[in-house]
Amino acid sequence: MLASFERGKNNWAANVSGVIGAGSAGAALGFPVCGVACGSIGAKTGVTLWAWATGVTGGF
C-alpha cells in the first residue's frame, strides 16, 4: 500500500522533513520568549499548524 502513495501526494519523506522543519521553526520562535517551556509549546504549535495546512491543501 505504501508503494502506491510514493508517487502521489502522500510522500513519507516529505512528511517527516515537513514535521521536523515545522517543529524546529516553532521551537526557534518560542525559545527566545521564555526559554524551554515556550520552545516546547512553539514546536508543538508548529507541527500542528503544518499538519493543518498540509491537510487543507490536500497534501495527505
Secondary structure as GFF3:
##gff-version 3
##sequence-region A 1 60
A	DSSP	alpha_helix	2	6	.	.	.	ID=ss1
A	DSSP	alpha_helix	12	34	.	.	.	ID=ss2
A	DSSP	alpha_helix	36	56	.	.	.	ID=ss3
###
